[in-house]
Amino acid sequence: MRERFDVVVVGAGIFGLAAATELRKRGHSIALVDRFGSGHPLTSSTGRSRGIRIAYDHPFYVELARDAIPRWRALEAATGRKILHLTGQIDFGMPEKLAGIVAAVRSVGGEIEELGAAGLRARLPHLRLDEPGLFHAQAGTVLSDEAMAAMKAQVLAAGAALYEPERVIAVETGSAPRVVTDRRTLEAGTVVIAAGPWSGALLADIGIDVPLAPAVAQVTFIAAPELVDLPGIGEWGGDEDGLGGVYGHPVPGVGYKLAFSSGQQGWAPDAVEWKTDPQEQARLLGWLDRRMPDFPRTVQLTQRHPWTMTPDGDFIVDRVGPVVLACGCSGHAFKFGPALGPLVADMVEGRPAHPLLALGRSTLVSKTVAANDPILR
Ligand SMILES: Cc1cc2nc3c(=O)[nH]c(=O)nc-3n(C[C@H](O)[C@H](O)[C@H](O)COP(=O)(O)OP(=O)(O)OC[C@H]3O[C@@H](n4cnc5c(N)ncnc54)[C@H](O)[C@@H]3O)c2cc1C
């Protein structure tokens, strides 16, 4: 079978769905192909929830997150699904990181409070901290399974073709680009590679080498529905166990999700499941003993999922010939959801890449990346 589209998007995770939706809005014909199926448990864009915050140490991400919130709200209104649960967030840890966050948020007119330990305890009584930190209100939780279902419904309603589960086995560049799947050949004006942890191999096959390090990261859901209105937390640094700081947020219907901000080695492209690590769970409960001793301890669920680190913690959204790259999520892309679409669509339409996300940026080539690097942004 042979079909032709203006753009073929490889991967229907959050990057691919957002790109396809925006490109349909701009009038392009679109096919999306997904190997496992959008939101499959082996992929990055899966599971119950993700944290959302505008607390970033670079104004680009602050503005992107502020742009994402009304877009998520519009998606809620269009699909009737509840996607956002915003209860604010407390950030603490490395003073230089916190100072960078305050500067970046305020530089674009965002609101963030600097609080002493007593002020932080008033926001989250369970937290045992002697040091100052930050609180901001435009933060909390994205209900990611609802968000993925809503994004998928929206892109299908907009007229994109979605082939899933279907695996892209070759991308042919040149004067007439083609995407070859295990079932058909799709001719494309532009090919978007939004294949999450699998992007590096697909890109290497067409001669584009990108420093990407897929990792698997674990999340723990504490059963405590009464805590659902608590703010989220973000600990920067705090590396006692070599697993980075801890982040967390409330999850309606469950309680609270907690996780270390470093993934671990061991990602494999053809894995059929990610087994949870009981030792990591024990270390997380040890962190709770130190930082939040009064917090409930009943673990409802522990899951592992993959993400894809870059050397500098920034995404890659750029173009090489007929191929657009939308990858290198660095563990923090989900919150931006629909706001990722215009970034990718601009590349398809030939606009220049944002310097922070460009393939040629110096921090992408001058630094090395390891799977267990912590989330940097
Ligand atoms: C444990 C964990 C916690 C996280 N927490 C947060 C958070 O709190 N806040 C936040 O903002 N972000 C968070 N993230 C990051 C966020 O989930 C990712 O940045 C985001 O989901 C990346 O999406 P993606 O579209 O790049 O990749 P994916 O969702 O992996 O999408 C890629 C898709 O490509 C498909 N594919 C692969 N190979 C092929 C092929 N050959 N042919 C066809 N299709 C193919 C796959 O099936 C997959 O569906 C977290 C991630 C993890 C793993």
Ligand as a Chemical Component Dictionary entry (heavy atoms), coordinates in Angstrom:
data_LIG
# 
_chem_comp.id                   LIG 
_chem_comp.type                 NON-POLYMER 
_chem_comp.pdbx_formal_charge   0 
_chem_comp.three_letter_code    LIG 
# 
loop_
_chem_comp_atom.comp_id 
_chem_comp_atom.atom_id 
_chem_comp_atom.alt_atom_id 
_chem_comp_atom.type_symbol 
_chem_comp_atom.charge 
_chem_comp_atom.model_Cartn_x 
_chem_comp_atom.model_Cartn_y 
_chem_comp_atom.model_Cartn_z 
_chem_comp_atom.pdbx_ordinal 
LIG C1  C1  C 0 8.621 8.166  35.116 1  
LIG C2  C2  C 0 8.448 9.434  34.361 2  
LIG C3  C3  C 0 8.023 10.575 35.014 3  
LIG C4  C4  C 0 7.886 11.782 34.311 4  
LIG N1  N1  N 0 7.428 12.882 34.956 5  
LIG C5  C5  C 0 7.189 14.007 34.265 6  
LIG C6  C6  C 0 6.614 15.125 34.897 7  
LIG O1  O1  O 0 6.331 15.088 36.093 8  
LIG N2  N2  N 0 6.379 16.235 34.154 9  
LIG C7  C7  C 0 6.671 16.292 32.824 10 
LIG O2  O2  O 0 6.440 17.328 32.208 11 
LIG N3  N3  N 0 7.215 15.227 32.189 12 
LIG C8  C8  C 0 7.478 14.111 32.891 13 
LIG N4  N4  N 0 8.021 13.025 32.269 14 
LIG C9  C9  C 0 8.487 13.159 30.899 15 
LIG C10 C10 C 0 7.413 12.927 29.865 16 
LIG O3  O3  O 0 6.615 11.836 30.189 17 
LIG C11 C11 C 0 8.113 12.747 28.540 18 
LIG O4  O4  O 0 8.932 13.883 28.342 19 
LIG C12 C12 C 0 7.167 12.625 27.376 20 
LIG O5  O5  O 0 6.164 11.677 27.635 21 
LIG C13 C13 C 0 7.967 12.254 26.125 22 
LIG O6  O6  O 0 7.075 11.990 25.082 23 
LIG P1  P1  P 0 7.571 11.573 23.633 24 
LIG O7  O7  O 0 6.425 11.817 22.738 25 
LIG O8  O8  O 0 8.862 12.229 23.341 26 
LIG O9  O9  O 0 7.934 10.029 23.734 27 
LIG P2  P2  P 0 6.932 8.683  23.799 28 
LIG O10 O10 O 0 5.776 9.029  24.630 29 
LIG O11 O11 O 0 7.795 7.572  24.151 30 
LIG O12 O12 O 0 6.435 8.601  22.330 31 
LIG C14 C14 C 0 7.199 8.001  21.325 32 
LIG C15 C15 C 0 6.299 7.069  20.534 33 
LIG O13 O13 O 0 7.043 6.600  19.416 34 
LIG C16 C16 C 0 6.596 5.298  19.133 35 
LIG N5  N5  N 0 7.640 4.641  18.350 36 
LIG C17 C17 C 0 8.885 4.293  18.736 37 
LIG N6  N6  N 0 9.548 3.705  17.725 38 
LIG C18 C18 C 0 8.707 3.676  16.683 39 
LIG C19 C19 C 0 8.801 3.154  15.362 40 
LIG N7  N7  N 0 9.915 2.549  14.899 41 
LIG N8  N8  N 0 7.726 3.253  14.558 42 
LIG C20 C20 C 0 6.585 3.858  14.998 43 
LIG N9  N9  N 0 6.447 4.356  16.242 44 
LIG C21 C21 C 0 7.499 4.274  17.079 45 
LIG C22 C22 C 0 6.360 4.664  20.495 46 
LIG O14 O14 O 0 5.427 3.590  20.409 47 
LIG C23 C23 C 0 5.849 5.842  21.310 48 
LIG O15 O15 O 0 4.436 5.847  21.441 49 
LIG C24 C24 C 0 8.173 11.821 32.939 50 
LIG C25 C25 C 0 8.596 10.675 32.280 51 
LIG C26 C26 C 0 8.731 9.497  32.971 52 
LIG C27 C27 C 0 9.171 8.279  32.240 53 
# 
loop_
_chem_comp_bond.comp_id 
_chem_comp_bond.atom_id_1 
_chem_comp_bond.atom_id_2 
_chem_comp_bond.value_order 
_chem_comp_bond.pdbx_ordinal 
LIG C1  C2  SING 1  
LIG C2  C3  SING 2  
LIG C2  C26 DOUB 3  
LIG C3  C4  DOUB 4  
LIG C4  N1  SING 5  
LIG C4  C24 SING 6  
LIG N1  C5  DOUB 7  
LIG C5  C6  SING 8  
LIG C5  C8  SING 9  
LIG C6  O1  DOUB 10 
LIG C6  N2  SING 11 
LIG N2  C7  SING 12 
LIG C7  O2  DOUB 13 
LIG C7  N3  SING 14 
LIG N3  C8  DOUB 15 
LIG C8  N4  SING 16 
LIG N4  C9  SING 17 
LIG N4  C24 SING 18 
LIG C9  C10 SING 19 
LIG C10 O3  SING 20 
LIG C10 C11 SING 21 
LIG C11 O4  SING 22 
LIG C11 C12 SING 23 
LIG C12 O5  SING 24 
LIG C12 C13 SING 25 
LIG C13 O6  SING 26 
LIG O6  P1  SING 27 
LIG P1  O7  DOUB 28 
LIG P1  O8  SING 29 
LIG P1  O9  SING 30 
LIG O9  P2  SING 31 
LIG P2  O10 DOUB 32 
LIG P2  O11 SING 33 
LIG P2  O12 SING 34 
LIG O12 C14 SING 35 
LIG C14 C15 SING 36 
LIG C15 O13 SING 37 
LIG C15 C23 SING 38 
LIG O13 C16 SING 39 
LIG C16 N5  SING 40 
LIG C16 C22 SING 41 
LIG N5  C17 SING 42 
LIG N5  C21 SING 43 
LIG C17 N6  DOUB 44 
LIG N6  C18 SING 45 
LIG C18 C19 SING 46 
LIG C18 C21 DOUB 47 
LIG C19 N7  SING 48 
LIG C19 N8  DOUB 49 
LIG N8  C20 SING 50 
LIG C20 N9  DOUB 51 
LIG N9  C21 SING 52 
LIG C22 O14 SING 53 
LIG C22 C23 SING 54 
LIG C23 O15 SING 55 
LIG C24 C25 DOUB 56 
LIG C25 C26 SING 57 
LIG C26 C27 SING 58 
# 
